Amino acid sequence: MPDAFVVGDPDGLSPLLVELRDAVARELHAQLAMRGERIELADLPEVAYQITLRMDETLRSTRSHRRPQSPE
């Protein structure tokens, strides 16, 4: 059983998926605001690229929080 159901998350998503969903939603909101509430078909590759960047930032952030930093 996925952890999300064990902890009673109502939408059934794991914490990582919740973070990714929120990152995608924030980027889509920003893209729609920049483009006058309309995304043209020709703009989809750029929108997808920007969403991918947000997801990468989110994944890097969660990895750095999970992995202990080695002392230098």
mmCIF file of the N, C-alpha and C atoms, coordinates in Angstrom:
data_MODEL
# 
_entry.id   MODEL 
# 
loop_
_atom_site.group_PDB 
_atom_site.id 
_atom_site.type_symbol 
_atom_site.label_atom_id 
_atom_site.label_alt_id 
_atom_site.label_comp_id 
_atom_site.label_asym_id 
_atom_site.label_entity_id 
_atom_site.label_seq_id 
_atom_site.pdbx_PDB_ins_code 
_atom_site.Cartn_x 
_atom_site.Cartn_y 
_atom_site.Cartn_z 
_atom_site.occupancy 
_atom_site.B_iso_or_equiv 
_atom_site.pdbx_formal_charge 
_atom_site.auth_seq_id 
_atom_site.auth_comp_id 
_atom_site.auth_asym_id 
_atom_site.auth_atom_id 
_atom_site.pdbx_PDB_model_num 
ATOM 1   N N  . MET A 1 1  ? 0.854  -1.181 0.000   1.00 0.00 ? 1  MET A N  1 
ATOM 2   C CA . MET A 1 1  ? 0.000  0.000  0.000   1.00 0.00 ? 1  MET A CA 1 
ATOM 3   C C  . MET A 1 1  ? 0.896  1.241  0.000   1.00 0.00 ? 1  MET A C  1 
ATOM 4   N N  . PRO A 1 2  ? 0.628  2.211  -0.852  1.00 0.00 ? 2  PRO A N  1 
ATOM 5   C CA . PRO A 1 2  ? 1.456  3.426  -0.889  1.00 0.00 ? 2  PRO A CA 1 
ATOM 6   C C  . PRO A 1 2  ? 1.403  4.180  0.437   1.00 0.00 ? 2  PRO A C  1 
ATOM 7   N N  . ASP A 1 3  ? 2.507  4.824  0.756   1.00 0.00 ? 3  ASP A N  1 
ATOM 8   C CA . ASP A 1 3  ? 2.598  5.591  2.008   1.00 0.00 ? 3  ASP A CA 1 
ATOM 9   C C  . ASP A 1 3  ? 1.513  6.644  2.116   1.00 0.00 ? 3  ASP A C  1 
ATOM 10  N N  . ALA A 1 4  ? 1.106  7.259  0.998   1.00 0.00 ? 4  ALA A N  1 
ATOM 11  C CA . ALA A 1 4  ? 0.107  8.325  1.039   1.00 0.00 ? 4  ALA A CA 1 
ATOM 12  C C  . ALA A 1 4  ? -1.183 7.830  1.674   1.00 0.00 ? 4  ALA A C  1 
ATOM 13  N N  . PHE A 1 5  ? -1.568 6.596  1.389   1.00 0.00 ? 5  PHE A N  1 
ATOM 14  C CA . PHE A 1 5  ? -2.792 6.062  1.969   1.00 0.00 ? 5  PHE A CA 1 
ATOM 15  C C  . PHE A 1 5  ? -2.605 5.715  3.438   1.00 0.00 ? 5  PHE A C  1 
ATOM 16  N N  . VAL A 1 6  ? -1.405 5.327  3.796   1.00 0.00 ? 6  VAL A N  1 
ATOM 17  C CA . VAL A 1 6  ? -1.126 4.979  5.181   1.00 0.00 ? 6  VAL A CA 1 
ATOM 18  C C  . VAL A 1 6  ? -1.247 6.208  6.076   1.00 0.00 ? 6  VAL A C  1 
ATOM 19  N N  . VAL A 1 7  ? -0.767 7.350  5.618   1.00 0.00 ? 7  VAL A N  1 
ATOM 20  C CA . VAL A 1 7  ? -0.816 8.561  6.440   1.00 0.00 ? 7  VAL A CA 1 
ATOM 21  C C  . VAL A 1 7  ? -2.128 9.315  6.259   1.00 0.00 ? 7  VAL A C  1 
ATOM 22  N N  . GLY A 1 8  ? -3.019 8.823  5.413   1.00 0.00 ? 8  GLY A N  1 
ATOM 23  C CA . GLY A 1 8  ? -4.327 9.433  5.279   1.00 0.00 ? 8  GLY A CA 1 
ATOM 24  C C  . GLY A 1 8  ? -4.374 10.644 4.368   1.00 0.00 ? 8  GLY A C  1 
ATOM 25  N N  . ASP A 1 9  ? -3.460 10.759 3.432   1.00 0.00 ? 9  ASP A N  1 
ATOM 26  C CA . ASP A 1 9  ? -3.478 11.864 2.479   1.00 0.00 ? 9  ASP A CA 1 
ATOM 27  C C  . ASP A 1 9  ? -4.738 11.739 1.628   1.00 0.00 ? 9  ASP A C  1 
ATOM 28  N N  . PRO A 1 10 ? -5.612 12.752 1.642   1.00 0.00 ? 10 PRO A N  1 
ATOM 29  C CA . PRO A 1 10 ? -6.910 12.610 0.968   1.00 0.00 ? 10 PRO A CA 1 
ATOM 30  C C  . PRO A 1 10 ? -6.828 12.432 -0.547  1.00 0.00 ? 10 PRO A C  1 
ATOM 31  N N  . ASP A 1 11 ? -5.829 12.969 -1.189  1.00 0.00 ? 11 ASP A N  1 
ATOM 32  C CA . ASP A 1 11 ? -5.771 12.807 -2.641  1.00 0.00 ? 11 ASP A CA 1 
ATOM 33  C C  . ASP A 1 11 ? -4.962 11.583 -3.048  1.00 0.00 ? 11 ASP A C  1 
ATOM 34  N N  . GLY A 1 12 ? -4.414 10.862 -2.096  1.00 0.00 ? 12 GLY A N  1 
ATOM 35  C CA . GLY A 1 12 ? -3.727 9.614  -2.380  1.00 0.00 ? 12 GLY A CA 1 
ATOM 36  C C  . GLY A 1 12 ? -2.356 9.768  -3.003  1.00 0.00 ? 12 GLY A C  1 
ATOM 37  N N  . LEU A 1 13 ? -1.784 10.955 -2.963  1.00 0.00 ? 13 LEU A N  1 
ATOM 38  C CA . LEU A 1 13 ? -0.460 11.184 -3.541  1.00 0.00 ? 13 LEU A CA 1 
ATOM 39  C C  . LEU A 1 13 ? 0.597  11.167 -2.457  1.00 0.00 ? 13 LEU A C  1 
ATOM 40  N N  . SER A 1 14 ? 1.776  10.683 -2.835  1.00 0.00 ? 14 SER A N  1 
ATOM 41  C CA . SER A 1 14 ? 2.896  10.720 -1.909  1.00 0.00 ? 14 SER A CA 1 
ATOM 42  C C  . SER A 1 14 ? 3.345  12.174 -1.741  1.00 0.00 ? 14 SER A C  1 
ATOM 43  N N  . PRO A 1 15 ? 4.093  12.474 -0.700  1.00 0.00 ? 15 PRO A N  1 
ATOM 44  C CA . PRO A 1 15 ? 4.582  13.844 -0.525  1.00 0.00 ? 15 PRO A CA 1 
ATOM 45  C C  . PRO A 1 15 ? 5.379  14.354 -1.731  1.00 0.00 ? 15 PRO A C  1 
ATOM 46  N N  . LEU A 1 16 ? 6.180  13.488 -2.362  1.00 0.00 ? 16 LEU A N  1 
ATOM 47  C CA . LEU A 1 16 ? 6.933  13.912 -3.544  1.00 0.00 ? 16 LEU A CA 1 
ATOM 48  C C  . LEU A 1 16 ? 5.993  14.264 -4.686  1.00 0.00 ? 16 LEU A C  1 
ATOM 49  N N  . LEU A 1 17 ? 4.990  13.429 -4.925  1.00 0.00 ? 17 LEU A N  1 
ATOM 50  C CA . LEU A 1 17 ? 4.045  13.727 -5.999  1.00 0.00 ? 17 LEU A CA 1 
ATOM 51  C C  . LEU A 1 17 ? 3.249  14.996 -5.719  1.00 0.00 ? 17 LEU A C  1 
ATOM 52  N N  . VAL A 1 18 ? 2.948  15.258 -4.467  1.00 0.00 ? 18 VAL A N  1 
ATOM 53  C CA . VAL A 1 18 ? 2.267  16.507 -4.110  1.00 0.00 ? 18 VAL A CA 1 
ATOM 54  C C  . VAL A 1 18 ? 3.160  17.696 -4.458  1.00 0.00 ? 18 VAL A C  1 
ATOM 55  N N  . GLU A 1 19 ? 4.452  17.599 -4.130  1.00 0.00 ? 19 GLU A N  1 
ATOM 56  C CA . GLU A 1 19 ? 5.381  18.681 -4.463  1.00 0.00 ? 19 GLU A CA 1 
ATOM 57  C C  . GLU A 1 19 ? 5.490  18.883 -5.963  1.00 0.00 ? 19 GLU A C  1 
ATOM 58  N N  . LEU A 1 20 ? 5.562  17.772 -6.717  1.00 0.00 ? 20 LEU A N  1 
ATOM 59  C CA . LEU A 1 20 ? 5.644  17.879 -8.179  1.00 0.00 ? 20 LEU A CA 1 
ATOM 60  C C  . LEU A 1 20 ? 4.365  18.465 -8.758  1.00 0.00 ? 20 LEU A C  1 
ATOM 61  N N  . ARG A 1 21 ? 3.219  18.015 -8.274  1.00 0.00 ? 21 ARG A N  1 
ATOM 62  C CA . ARG A 1 21 ? 1.942  18.566 -8.736  1.00 0.00 ? 21 ARG A CA 1 
ATOM 63  C C  . ARG A 1 21 ? 1.885  20.067 -8.493  1.00 0.00 ? 21 ARG A C  1 
ATOM 64  N N  . ASP A 1 22 ? 2.294  20.480 -7.308  1.00 0.00 ? 22 ASP A N  1 
ATOM 65  C CA . ASP A 1 22 ? 2.257  21.902 -6.974  1.00 0.00 ? 22 ASP A CA 1 
ATOM 66  C C  . ASP A 1 22 ? 3.228  22.707 -7.836  1.00 0.00 ? 22 ASP A C  1 
ATOM 67  N N  . ALA A 1 23 ? 4.398  22.144 -8.115  1.00 0.00 ? 23 ALA A N  1 
ATOM 68  C CA . ALA A 1 23 ? 5.372  22.832 -8.977  1.00 0.00 ? 23 ALA A CA 1 
ATOM 69  C C  . ALA A 1 23 ? 4.820  22.996 -10.392 1.00 0.00 ? 23 ALA A C  1 
ATOM 70  N N  . VAL A 1 24 ? 4.179  21.951 -10.905 1.00 0.00 ? 24 VAL A N  1 
ATOM 71  C CA . VAL A 1 24 ? 3.576  22.032 -12.250 1.00 0.00 ? 24 VAL A CA 1 
ATOM 72  C C  . VAL A 1 24 ? 2.463  23.071 -12.252 1.00 0.00 ? 24 VAL A C  1 
ATOM 73  N N  . ALA A 1 25 ? 1.632  23.063 -11.235 1.00 0.00 ? 25 ALA A N  1 
ATOM 74  C CA . ALA A 1 25 ? 0.531  24.027 -11.168 1.00 0.00 ? 25 ALA A CA 1 
ATOM 75  C C  . ALA A 1 25 ? 1.048  25.461 -11.091 1.00 0.00 ? 25 ALA A C  1 
ATOM 76  N N  . ARG A 1 26 ? 2.099  25.685 -10.292 1.00 0.00 ? 26 ARG A N  1 
ATOM 77  C CA . ARG A 1 26 ? 2.657  27.045 -10.196 1.00 0.00 ? 26 ARG A CA 1 
ATOM 78  C C  . ARG A 1 26 ? 3.218  27.499 -11.533 1.00 0.00 ? 26 ARG A C  1 
ATOM 79  N N  . GLU A 1 27 ? 3.915  26.607 -12.229 1.00 0.00 ? 27 GLU A N  1 
ATOM 80  C CA . GLU A 1 27 ? 4.495  26.986 -13.515 1.00 0.00 ? 27 GLU A CA 1 
ATOM 81  C C  . GLU A 1 27 ? 3.412  27.214 -14.563 1.00 0.00 ? 27 GLU A C  1 
ATOM 82  N N  . LEU A 1 28 ? 2.400  26.370 -14.592 1.00 0.00 ? 28 LEU A N  1 
ATOM 83  C CA . LEU A 1 28 ? 1.298  26.584 -15.538 1.00 0.00 ? 28 LEU A CA 1 
ATOM 84  C C  . LEU A 1 28 ? 0.605  27.912 -15.258 1.00 0.00 ? 28 LEU A C  1 
ATOM 85  N N  . HIS A 1 29 ? 0.401  28.218 -13.999 1.00 0.00 ? 29 HIS A N  1 
ATOM 86  C CA . HIS A 1 29 ? -0.213 29.498 -13.633 1.00 0.00 ? 29 HIS A CA 1 
ATOM 87  C C  . HIS A 1 29 ? 0.642  30.659 -14.131 1.00 0.00 ? 29 HIS A C  1 
ATOM 88  N N  . ALA A 1 30 ? 1.947  30.561 -13.926 1.00 0.00 ? 30 ALA A N  1 
ATOM 89  C CA . ALA A 1 30 ? 2.855  31.625 -14.371 1.00 0.00 ? 30 ALA A CA 1 
ATOM 90  C C  . ALA A 1 30 ? 2.844  31.745 -15.897 1.00 0.00 ? 30 ALA A C  1 
ATOM 91  N N  . GLN A 1 31 ? 2.865  30.620 -16.588 1.00 0.00 ? 31 GLN A N  1 
ATOM 92  C CA . GLN A 1 31 ? 2.864  30.651 -18.047 1.00 0.00 ? 31 GLN A CA 1 
ATOM 93  C C  . GLN A 1 31 ? 1.565  31.242 -18.584 1.00 0.00 ? 31 GLN A C  1 
ATOM 94  N N  . LEU A 1 32 ? 0.447  30.872 -17.986 1.00 0.00 ? 32 LEU A N  1 
ATOM 95  C CA . LEU A 1 32 ? -0.829 31.433 -18.429 1.00 0.00 ? 32 LEU A CA 1 
ATOM 96  C C  . LEU A 1 32 ? -0.884 32.937 -18.174 1.00 0.00 ? 32 LEU A C  1 
ATOM 97  N N  . ALA A 1 33 ? -0.366 33.368 -17.044 1.00 0.00 ? 33 ALA A N  1 
ATOM 98  C CA . ALA A 1 33 ? -0.355 34.806 -16.736 1.00 0.00 ? 33 ALA A CA 1 
ATOM 99  C C  . ALA A 1 33 ? 0.508  35.573 -17.742 1.00 0.00 ? 33 ALA A C  1 
ATOM 100 N N  . MET A 1 34 ? 1.667  34.992 -18.095 1.00 0.00 ? 34 MET A N  1 
ATOM 101 C CA . MET A 1 34 ? 2.564  35.655 -19.055 1.00 0.00 ? 34 MET A CA 1 
ATOM 102 C C  . MET A 1 34 ? 1.970  35.700 -20.458 1.00 0.00 ? 34 MET A C  1 
ATOM 103 N N  . ARG A 1 35 ? 1.107  34.743 -20.767 1.00 0.00 ? 35 ARG A N  1 
ATOM 104 C CA . ARG A 1 35 ? 0.611  34.601 -22.135 1.00 0.00 ? 35 ARG A CA 1 
ATOM 105 C C  . ARG A 1 35 ? -0.848 35.029 -22.282 1.00 0.00 ? 35 ARG A C  1 
ATOM 106 N N  . GLY A 1 36 ? -1.332 35.836 -21.356 1.00 0.00 ? 36 GLY A N  1 
ATOM 107 C CA . GLY A 1 36 ? -2.695 36.346 -21.466 1.00 0.00 ? 36 GLY A CA 1 
ATOM 108 C C  . GLY A 1 36 ? -3.755 35.269 -21.320 1.00 0.00 ? 36 GLY A C  1 
ATOM 109 N N  . GLU A 1 37 ? -3.561 34.354 -20.386 1.00 0.00 ? 37 GLU A N  1 
ATOM 110 C CA . GLU A 1 37 ? -4.514 33.290 -20.076 1.00 0.00 ? 37 GLU A CA 1 
ATOM 111 C C  . GLU A 1 37 ? -4.752 32.312 -21.223 1.00 0.00 ? 37 GLU A C  1 
ATOM 112 N N  . ARG A 1 38 ? -3.821 32.270 -22.164 1.00 0.00 ? 38 ARG A N  1 
ATOM 113 C CA . ARG A 1 38 ? -3.992 31.365 -23.302 1.00 0.00 ? 38 ARG A CA 1 
ATOM 114 C C  . ARG A 1 38 ? -2.626 30.836 -23.736 1.00 0.00 ? 38 ARG A C  1 
ATOM 115 N N  . ILE A 1 39 ? -2.520 29.530 -23.860 1.00 0.00 ? 39 ILE A N  1 
ATOM 116 C CA . ILE A 1 39 ? -1.293 28.926 -24.346 1.00 0.00 ? 39 ILE A CA 1 
ATOM 117 C C  . ILE A 1 39 ? -1.557 28.425 -25.763 1.00 0.00 ? 39 ILE A C  1 
ATOM 118 N N  . GLU A 1 40 ? -0.835 28.993 -26.705 1.00 0.00 ? 40 GLU A N  1 
ATOM 119 C CA . GLU A 1 40 ? -0.969 28.585 -28.103 1.00 0.00 ? 40 GLU A CA 1 
ATOM 120 C C  . GLU A 1 40 ? -0.266 27.250 -28.314 1.00 0.00 ? 40 GLU A C  1 
ATOM 121 N N  . LEU A 1 41 ? -0.733 26.511 -29.279 1.00 0.00 ? 41 LEU A N  1 
ATOM 122 C CA . LEU A 1 41 ? -0.142 25.220 -29.586 1.00 0.00 ? 41 LEU A CA 1 
ATOM 123 C C  . LEU A 1 41 ? 1.355  25.341 -29.869 1.00 0.00 ? 41 LEU A C  1 
ATOM 124 N N  . ALA A 1 42 ? 1.749  26.389 -30.559 1.00 0.00 ? 42 ALA A N  1 
ATOM 125 C CA . ALA A 1 42 ? 3.166  26.593 -30.887 1.00 0.00 ? 42 ALA A CA 1 
ATOM 126 C C  . ALA A 1 42 ? 4.017  26.856 -29.643 1.00 0.00 ? 42 ALA A C  1 
ATOM 127 N N  . ASP A 1 43 ? 3.391  27.278 -28.548 1.00 0.00 ? 43 ASP A N  1 
ATOM 128 C CA . ASP A 1 43 ? 4.110  27.574 -27.313 1.00 0.00 ? 43 ASP A CA 1 
ATOM 129 C C  . ASP A 1 43 ? 4.277  26.350 -26.413 1.00 0.00 ? 43 ASP A C  1 
ATOM 130 N N  . LEU A 1 44 ? 3.631  25.250 -26.727 1.00 0.00 ? 44 LEU A N  1 
ATOM 131 C CA . LEU A 1 44 ? 3.692  24.078 -25.847 1.00 0.00 ? 44 LEU A CA 1 
ATOM 132 C C  . LEU A 1 44 ? 5.100  23.565 -25.584 1.00 0.00 ? 44 LEU A C  1 
ATOM 133 N N  . PRO A 1 45 ? 5.985  23.504 -26.586 1.00 0.00 ? 45 PRO A N  1 
ATOM 134 C CA . PRO A 1 45 ? 7.346  23.041 -26.258 1.00 0.00 ? 45 PRO A CA 1 
ATOM 135 C C  . PRO A 1 45 ? 8.033  23.913 -25.206 1.00 0.00 ? 45 PRO A C  1 
ATOM 136 N N  . GLU A 1 46 ? 7.878  25.218 -25.283 1.00 0.00 ? 46 GLU A N  1 
ATOM 137 C CA . GLU A 1 46 ? 8.490  26.109 -24.290 1.00 0.00 ? 46 GLU A CA 1 
ATOM 138 C C  . GLU A 1 46 ? 7.831  25.942 -22.927 1.00 0.00 ? 46 GLU A C  1 
ATOM 139 N N  . VAL A 1 47 ? 6.526  25.809 -22.904 1.00 0.00 ? 47 VAL A N  1 
ATOM 140 C CA . VAL A 1 47 ? 5.817  25.604 -21.638 1.00 0.00 ? 47 VAL A CA 1 
ATOM 141 C C  . VAL A 1 47 ? 6.266  24.282 -21.008 1.00 0.00 ? 47 VAL A C  1 
ATOM 142 N N  . ALA A 1 48 ? 6.348  23.235 -21.806 1.00 0.00 ? 48 ALA A N  1 
ATOM 143 C CA . ALA A 1 48 ? 6.799  21.938 -21.300 1.00 0.00 ? 48 ALA A CA 1 
ATOM 144 C C  . ALA A 1 48 ? 8.229  22.032 -20.765 1.00 0.00 ? 48 ALA A C  1 
ATOM 145 N N  . TYR A 1 49 ? 9.075  22.775 -21.451 1.00 0.00 ? 49 TYR A N  1 
ATOM 146 C CA . TYR A 1 49 ? 10.454 22.958 -21.004 1.00 0.00 ? 49 TYR A CA 1 
ATOM 147 C C  . TYR A 1 49 ? 10.481 23.649 -19.635 1.00 0.00 ? 49 TYR A C  1 
ATOM 148 N N  . GLN A 1 50 ? 9.705  24.710 -19.492 1.00 0.00 ? 50 GLN A N  1 
ATOM 149 C CA . GLN A 1 50 ? 9.678  25.436 -18.221 1.00 0.00 ? 50 GLN A CA 1 
ATOM 150 C C  . GLN A 1 50 ? 9.138  24.560 -17.088 1.00 0.00 ? 50 GLN A C  1 
ATOM 151 N N  . ILE A 1 51 ? 8.139  23.752 -17.377 1.00 0.00 ? 51 ILE A N  1 
ATOM 152 C CA . ILE A 1 51 ? 7.604  22.837 -16.369 1.00 0.00 ? 51 ILE A CA 1 
ATOM 153 C C  . ILE A 1 51 ? 8.670  21.816 -15.986 1.00 0.00 ? 51 ILE A C  1 
ATOM 154 N N  . THR A 1 52 ? 9.402  21.326 -16.971 1.00 0.00 ? 52 THR A N  1 
ATOM 155 C CA . THR A 1 52 ? 10.477 20.371 -16.697 1.00 0.00 ? 52 THR A CA 1 
ATOM 156 C C  . THR A 1 52 ? 11.530 20.982 -15.787 1.00 0.00 ? 52 THR A C  1 
ATOM 157 N N  . LEU A 1 53 ? 11.870 22.249 -16.010 1.00 0.00 ? 53 LEU A N  1 
ATOM 158 C CA . LEU A 1 53 ? 12.835 22.927 -15.134 1.00 0.00 ? 53 LEU A CA 1 
ATOM 159 C C  . LEU A 1 53 ? 12.319 22.998 -13.705 1.00 0.00 ? 53 LEU A C  1 
ATOM 160 N N  . ARG A 1 54 ? 11.035 23.323 -13.523 1.00 0.00 ? 54 ARG A N  1 
ATOM 161 C CA . ARG A 1 54 ? 10.460 23.393 -12.170 1.00 0.00 ? 54 ARG A CA 1 
ATOM 162 C C  . ARG A 1 54 ? 10.485 22.026 -11.509 1.00 0.00 ? 54 ARG A C  1 
ATOM 163 N N  . MET A 1 55 ? 10.180 20.981 -12.271 1.00 0.00 ? 55 MET A N  1 
ATOM 164 C CA . MET A 1 55 ? 10.205 19.633 -11.702 1.00 0.00 ? 55 MET A CA 1 
ATOM 165 C C  . MET A 1 55 ? 11.620 19.252 -11.303 1.00 0.00 ? 55 MET A C  1 
ATOM 166 N N  . ASP A 1 56 ? 12.609 19.607 -12.126 1.00 0.00 ? 56 ASP A N  1 
ATOM 167 C CA . ASP A 1 56 ? 14.005 19.329 -11.799 1.00 0.00 ? 56 ASP A CA 1 
ATOM 168 C C  . ASP A 1 56 ? 14.402 20.048 -10.514 1.00 0.00 ? 56 ASP A C  1 
ATOM 169 N N  . GLU A 1 57 ? 14.012 21.312 -10.381 1.00 0.00 ? 57 GLU A N  1 
ATOM 170 C CA . GLU A 1 57 ? 14.301 22.066 -9.145  1.00 0.00 ? 57 GLU A CA 1 
ATOM 171 C C  . GLU A 1 57 ? 13.677 21.381 -7.934  1.00 0.00 ? 57 GLU A C  1 
ATOM 172 N N  . THR A 1 58 ? 12.438 20.935 -8.092  1.00 0.00 ? 58 THR A N  1 
ATOM 173 C CA . THR A 1 58 ? 11.745 20.267 -6.989  1.00 0.00 ? 58 THR A CA 1 
ATOM 174 C C  . THR A 1 58 ? 12.440 18.971 -6.607  1.00 0.00 ? 58 THR A C  1 
ATOM 175 N N  . LEU A 1 59 ? 12.797 18.172 -7.603  1.00 0.00 ? 59 LEU A N  1 
ATOM 176 C CA . LEU A 1 59 ? 13.473 16.908 -7.324  1.00 0.00 ? 59 LEU A CA 1 
ATOM 177 C C  . LEU A 1 59 ? 14.840 17.130 -6.689  1.00 0.00 ? 59 LEU A C  1 
ATOM 178 N N  . ARG A 1 60 ? 15.589 18.108 -7.187  1.00 0.00 ? 60 ARG A N  1 
ATOM 179 C CA . ARG A 1 60 ? 16.896 18.405 -6.588  1.00 0.00 ? 60 ARG A CA 1 
ATOM 180 C C  . ARG A 1 60 ? 16.742 18.857 -5.138  1.00 0.00 ? 60 ARG A C  1 
ATOM 181 N N  . SER A 1 61 ? 15.726 19.657 -4.880  1.00 0.00 ? 61 SER A N  1 
ATOM 182 C CA . SER A 1 61 ? 15.471 20.156 -3.532  1.00 0.00 ? 61 SER A CA 1 
ATOM 183 C C  . SER A 1 61 ? 15.127 19.011 -2.584  1.00 0.00 ? 61 SER A C  1 
ATOM 184 N N  . THR A 1 62 ? 14.275 18.098 -3.035  1.00 0.00 ? 62 THR A N  1 
ATOM 185 C CA . THR A 1 62 ? 13.905 16.988 -2.156  1.00 0.00 ? 62 THR A CA 1 
ATOM 186 C C  . THR A 1 62 ? 15.077 16.046 -1.934  1.00 0.00 ? 62 THR A C  1 
ATOM 187 N N  . ARG A 1 63 ? 15.908 15.861 -2.949  1.00 0.00 ? 63 ARG A N  1 
ATOM 188 C CA . ARG A 1 63 ? 17.093 14.999 -2.784  1.00 0.00 ? 63 ARG A CA 1 
ATOM 189 C C  . ARG A 1 63 ? 18.072 15.604 -1.791  1.00 0.00 ? 63 ARG A C  1 
ATOM 190 N N  . SER A 1 64 ? 18.260 16.915 -1.867  1.00 0.00 ? 64 SER A N  1 
ATOM 191 C CA . SER A 1 64 ? 19.226 17.545 -0.962  1.00 0.00 ? 64 SER A CA 1 
ATOM 192 C C  . SER A 1 64 ? 18.723 17.534 0.477   1.00 0.00 ? 64 SER A C  1 
ATOM 193 N N  . HIS A 1 65 ? 17.407 17.533 0.671   1.00 0.00 ? 65 HIS A N  1 
ATOM 194 C CA . HIS A 1 65 ? 16.861 17.464 2.025   1.00 0.00 ? 65 HIS A CA 1 
ATOM 195 C C  . HIS A 1 65 ? 16.953 16.054 2.591   1.00 0.00 ? 65 HIS A C  1 
ATOM 196 N N  . ARG A 1 66 ? 16.892 15.059 1.723   1.00 0.00 ? 66 ARG A N  1 
ATOM 197 C CA . ARG A 1 66 ? 16.934 13.667 2.175   1.00 0.00 ? 66 ARG A CA 1 
ATOM 198 C C  . ARG A 1 66 ? 18.346 13.175 2.411   1.00 0.00 ? 66 ARG A C  1 
ATOM 199 N N  . ARG A 1 67 ? 19.283 13.637 1.599   1.00 0.00 ? 67 ARG A N  1 
ATOM 200 C CA . ARG A 1 67 ? 20.662 13.144 1.648   1.00 0.00 ? 67 ARG A CA 1 
ATOM 201 C C  . ARG A 1 67 ? 21.480 13.991 2.622   1.00 0.00 ? 67 ARG A C  1 
ATOM 202 N N  . PRO A 1 68 ? 22.061 13.384 3.630   1.00 0.00 ? 68 PRO A N  1 
ATOM 203 C CA . PRO A 1 68 ? 22.918 14.175 4.528   1.00 0.00 ? 68 PRO A CA 1 
ATOM 204 C C  . PRO A 1 68 ? 24.128 14.702 3.783   1.00 0.00 ? 68 PRO A C  1 
ATOM 205 N N  . GLN A 1 69 ? 24.461 15.932 4.023   1.00 0.00 ? 69 GLN A N  1 
ATOM 206 C CA . GLN A 1 69 ? 25.619 16.558 3.414   1.00 0.00 ? 69 GLN A CA 1 
ATOM 207 C C  . GLN A 1 69 ? 26.878 16.041 4.079   1.00 0.00 ? 69 GLN A C  1 
ATOM 208 N N  . SER A 1 70 ? 27.875 15.700 3.277   1.00 0.00 ? 70 SER A N  1 
ATOM 209 C CA . SER A 1 70 ? 29.133 15.232 3.855   1.00 0.00 ? 70 SER A CA 1 
ATOM 210 C C  . SER A 1 70 ? 29.936 16.431 4.334   1.00 0.00 ? 70 SER A C  1 
ATOM 211 N N  . PRO A 1 71 ? 30.538 16.334 5.525   1.00 0.00 ? 71 PRO A N  1 
ATOM 212 C CA . PRO A 1 71 ? 31.334 17.455 6.040   1.00 0.00 ? 71 PRO A CA 1 
ATOM 213 C C  . PRO A 1 71 ? 32.591 17.655 5.195   1.00 0.00 ? 71 PRO A C  1 
ATOM 214 N N  . GLU A 1 72 ? 32.903 18.899 4.970   1.00 0.00 ? 72 GLU A N  1 
ATOM 215 C CA . GLU A 1 72 ? 34.097 19.220 4.161   1.00 0.00 ? 72 GLU A CA 1 
ATOM 216 C C  . GLU A 1 72 ? 35.186 19.795 5.016   1.00 0.00 ? 72 GLU A C  1 
# 
